[in-house]
Amino acid sequence: MSTTDARRPVPAPSGGLRGRVARRPLTAFLVLVTAVGWPLMSVPALTAHGVLPGGALPQEPFALGTTLLVMLPAALWVTAVADGPGAVRALLRRAVQWRFGAGWWAAVLLALPVLTLAVGVAAGRGLQTGDLLATLASGALSVATAVLLVHLWEETVWAGFFQGRLEQRYGFLPAAALTAVPFALIHLPLTLIGDLAAGSVALGIGGLLALGVLMRLLVGATVRGAAGSLLAAGTVHATFNASNNEGNVVDDLLGGGQPTLYAVVAAALFTAGVLLTLRNRR
């Protein structure tokens, strides 16, 4: 299956707002997300620094709201205007596409956590297996919840709608690099919750862009390997976070200390392995 939407040609609106959206669908999406999503994502930072009253607020509800109430509706509406309702149905079918082979399922679910643990152990960290079953069960529940609530729909937007369109036009690598920019920028307000010193902000922006490029390559390669499935994309996004973030399953198994560097190395290895596998298959 193609990694881009199965779009049926429809007559494009010739004028007005719908005509402009049909001619520039990605621009229209970015305008909507910037105008509505950025202010929503900025609320935790504004409350943390006293710009808005009420004290510091958690970032998770605002990230979830931006994904489900802004980005996903915007992507679906733009798709409907530009390509017709059939393209919307095709995009949503990819979000529930689970038939892509047991081997790829194993890779999507296990490769990143296992590789991250292996890199951590090779770097001298020890495995904490005293409460292994409870840790694994908690980690599996956390990943499943993240997929269903956030990352499936986030990747329906980024991998299915945005990156898929760019890949059809420019190819795999340029599409991943171009998608990384808005993907990183929508997360930027969350980095402003902490220190606002110029050096910290610049470091945060650079880190977001670098991580964004890696994530778009990782997800793009996964979608290709999993026959276009956006469920696979959301799952690999969630397993990367479970490998990367402090307090998640891999961090617990390595005894604490955010395992970001190990997860980045693991993601690079996994992405390279998937692309090499696909190249050899072809």
N, C-alpha and C positions, 0 to 999 in steps of 0.2 A: 504494500500500500504506500502511496506517496506520503511524504512528510508534510505536504501542504494540503490545504482544504480541497476536497472534491467539489469544485465550484461549477455550477451550471450557468452559462452566459445568460444574462437578463438585460433588457433594455435599461441603460443608465438614465436616471433623471437628467434632463437637459439644463435646468436652471434652478435658482433658489438654493436654499440650504442643502436639500437632499442632492442636488446636482453637484455642489461643491464637495460634499462628503463622498459621493461616488467617485469623483475624479481624484481625490486626495484622501483615501481612507485612513492611512496611517497618521497623516497630519491631523485629521479630524479627531482621531482617537487621542493623540497626545494633547491636543487643546482641551478636550474634555477632562482628561485625567489631571492635567496641570491645574485647570481652573477649579476643580472640585476635590480631587484626591489629595493634592499637596496641602491645601489648608486643613483637611481632615487629619492627615498624617502629622501635621505640625502641632496639633493640640497638646500632646504630651510634652514637647519641648517648651512650648509657650507657658504651660502651667509649671513646669520644673523651674523655669527662670523668673516666675512671678509676673509675666506679661499678662496672663489670664489668671483670674482669681480661682480659689478653691484648692490650692495645693497640688502637689505632683500627682499625675494620673498614670495608670499603667498603659504601656504602649500597645499591648496585644489587641484590645477591643478596637482600636483605631486602625491598626493594620488589617484586621479582619473586615472591618466596615469598608475600608478603601477597596479591598479585593472584591467583596461580594456586592457592595452597593454602588460602586463607581466603576472599577475597571471591567468587571465581567459584563454588566449591562452595556457599557460603552462599546466593548468589543462585539457583542452580539448585535447591537443596533447598527453599528457601522457595517458589519458583515451583511446584515439584512438589506441595508440601503444599497451597498455596492454590488452585491452578488445575488440577492434574493433569499427568501426563506429556506430554500433547499440547502443553501450553503450553511445556514445556521444549524439546521438539523444534522448535516454532515459533521460539523465541528463538534456538536454535542455527542454524536455517536462515537467519535474518537475519544471523548472523555470517559466513556464507559467500555471501551474496547479492551477486553482482558485476554483475548486469545492471541498470544504471540510467542508461545513456546515455553516449555518448562525451564529450559536452560537460561533463557533471557529473564524469566521471572526470578530464578535463583540469583542471577547477576544483579538485577535491579534491587532486590531485597537485601542481599548479603554482602555484595562485593565491597561497597564503601566502608561499612563498619569493620569487616574483617581485615581489609587492607589497612585501615587506619590503626587498628590494634597491632597489626604486624609491624607497621612503621614505628609506632610508639615503643614496642618491645625492642625492636632493633636499635632504637635510640637510647635504650637503657631503662625504660620504664617497666615496672612490674605489673602483672595482672592481679587484680583483686577478685578472687573467685569464692570468697567466703559465703556470700549470699547470692550465688550465681542465678538460680532459677527465678528468684524474686526480681533481680535486676533485669534479666532478659524479658520477663513478663511485663514489667513496667515499661521497658523500652519499646516493646512491640505494641503495647497499647498506645503509647505516646505517638509513635510513628503513624499508626492507623488513624488516630484522631486528627493528627496534623494533615494527613492526606485528604481525608473526607471534608474537613472544615476549611482548609486554606489552600494547600499546595496543588490539589487537583484543579481548582478553579483559577489559581494564579497561573498555572502552566497552560490551561486552556487559553488564557489571554496571551501570555508571552510566547510559548512554544507553538500553540496552534494558530493563533491569529497573527501576531506581530512578526515573530521570527520566521514563521512559515511563509508569509507573503514576501519577506525580504529574501529568503532562500530561493524562492521560485524566480526572483528577478536577478539576484547577484551571486547565488551559490552559497555553500555551507559556511565557509570561514568569514566572508564579509558580513553575512547575515548575523552570525553570532556576535561579531565585534560591534555592529551597528545596534543590535538589540541590547547589548550590555550597557549602553549609555543611558537610555531611559529606564531600564531595569534598575540600574544603580541609583539614578537620581530620585526615583520614587521612594527609595529607602533613605535618602539623605536626611530628611527631618529627624529620623530616629537617632542619627549620630550626633545631632545637636542637643540632645537631652543632657549630655555631660559637659565637659570643658569646652568653652567657646574661644579659647586662645587660638590665634591664627595658625600656629603650627599644628595643633591638635585637629583643627577643622581640615586643614590641607591634607594631613595624614589620613584622616577619615575618608575624605573624598577619593584620594588615591587608592586606599584599600578597597573601597566600595567598587571602583571601576575595575581594579585587577580581579577582585573576586567575581564581579559581574561577568567579565570575559570568560573566566574559568567555568562559571555556572552555565553560561549559554552554550559553551562548547560541550560540557558534560551532558546537558539536557538534550541538545541537538543530536549528539551521537546516540544517546539512548533512544530517542524517538525513531531514528533511522533503524537501529537494531531491532526495535520492538514493533516494527511494521506500522509506524505512524501513531501508536497509541499514546494518548495524552495521559491516560492513567499511569503508564510507565513513567512518563515525565514527572508527574506529581509525586510518584513514589520515590524516584531517585532523588528528587529535591528534598523530600522529607528525610531520607536516609543520610543524605549529606549533612543536613542540619543536626541529625542525631549523632553524627560522627564528629561534628565541628564544635557544637555549642557546649559551654560549661553547664554541668548539671544533668546532661543527658547520658544515655546508656554507655557510650564509649568513654566519656569522661569518668563515669563511675567505675568502669572496669579498669581504667588506668590509674585510679586512686586520686583523682582530682587534678586540677591544673588544666585550664582550657586547652584542648588538643587541636587547636586550629592549624598549626603547621603540619601536623601529621595528616589531618584530613585533606589539606590542600595537596600534599604529595600523593595521597591515595586517589583523590579525584583526578589528578593529572595522569596517573598510571592507568586508572580505569578508562578514562576517555581515550587515551592512546591505544589501549588494548581493544576497545570496541571498534575504533576506526580501522585498526589493522585487521581485525577479524572481518569487518565488512568489505574491506578492500580485497582480502584474499578470497572471500566468498564470491565477489563479482568476477 
